[in-house]
Amino acid sequence: MSKWSEIYSRLTSSTPSIVNDLMQKGSIEPSVALAIISDYHFIATNQATLDYFQSSEQDFLHCTPYDLSPRIQSSGRNSLEYGQQMLNEASLGRVIDFNWLHISSKGTELPTKVTLYPVKLDDSDVVLIQFTAIDRREKCRAHINNGFQDLPKALMTITLEDSAEAVYITNEDNQILAVNKAMCRICGYSAEHMLAKSPQALGLEQDNLQAVPMRSLASKDNWQGEVWKYRSDGTKFPAWQSCRRIYAEGIVYYVNLFSDISEKKRLENQLTQQAMYDKLTGLPNRFHLIKLINKAIDSIQQYPNMIGALMFLDLNGFKNVNDSFGHATGDKVLQLVAARLETCCLDDADIARLGGG
C-alpha cells in the first residue's frame, strides 16, 4: 500500500454523503487529483495532483493553496483571503466547491474546480481537497500570446519604470541591476545608491527573510508571499512580494515586485478587532470565546496533566439599573465590571462578554 493510500484509508466523516464520496473516490483514486490540508498547508497528496501541478512531492507538501495561485483571482478577489475564507467555511462541516485559477510550478495557468470536504484524519480535523480541470478536454490552458511580445522594448521599460509597484532586478549574486521610481519612493533610496548592492547590504531586508523565496526559486521559477521590508530610516513595513527567475541570453535574472501593504494590514487588524471583541467593554466576544475554549480543550487533550475551569457570571438586578438610570448608565456599569474583572483575574485567565453587540 502506498503512503497516500494508507493516509487516505484513515480519513473518516460522520456525514453519510461525505462517507459515500470517500468510498467512490477511493475506488477511482489514481485518476482523481486529491490532497489533504491542515492549518492551510498541504500535508499529503496523491500522484495525480503532483502531475496536475507539474510538481514533486517534496516541493508540494507544506505549500499553501495560494502559493500555487496568482495574487488576485480572475474574479478580482485576493487569493490569500478568499482561499482562507473557503477553507474556514469547509472546516465548519460544509462541502464547498468553487472555481479557482491555479498556476503550476512551470507557470502554466490551471483553471480548476475545487471541492473541499471536511473530514477527520484519525482524531484531527482536516480538509480533503479535489482538483478538477475546468477544460472539458482535460487539457491545461495553452500559453496564449497576450500581446506583450509584440510591443517595443522601450515601451515595456517605461511601463516598469512608472509602475506603482516597486520593481528591482538582481543577478545571481543578488546584486541590484535596476530599480524603478516606486522602489526609490517606497524605500527612500536613490537609484544610484541601490545599484550594484544587495538588498541585505542596503538593509532593505534581513538575510534570513531571503531564505524562503530563494529555496522556492531553486525548485520553481516563481514565488510570492508576505515579507517585511525596511526603509532607509530603519522603519519596518509589511509588503507583498513576487519573485521570478528569468533566463535571458544565457544569463539568470531575478525580477522582484513588491507593494507596501501597511494600510491593508491596519484595516485587517481593525476588522479583526471588530469581529472578535465586544465594542462596549473591549472584552472578547462570544465568537472569540468559542475559539479560546477550543484552544484550551486542545491543550488539555495534548497535556492530560493540565486542568481548566469555565465560570459564568451574571449581574443580578442589572435590568433595574437600565430601567431606573438609563442605558448610558448601564453601559458604564458594564465597562466598570469588565475593568474590575480584568484587574483581579489570574494573568493567564481569559474573560469574555457573551451578550451585547
Order of alpha helices (4+ residues) and beta strands (2+ residues): alpha-beta-alpha-beta-beta-alpha-alpha-alpha-beta-beta-beta-alpha-beta-beta-alpha-alpha-alpha-alpha-beta-beta-beta-alpha-alpha-alpha-alpha
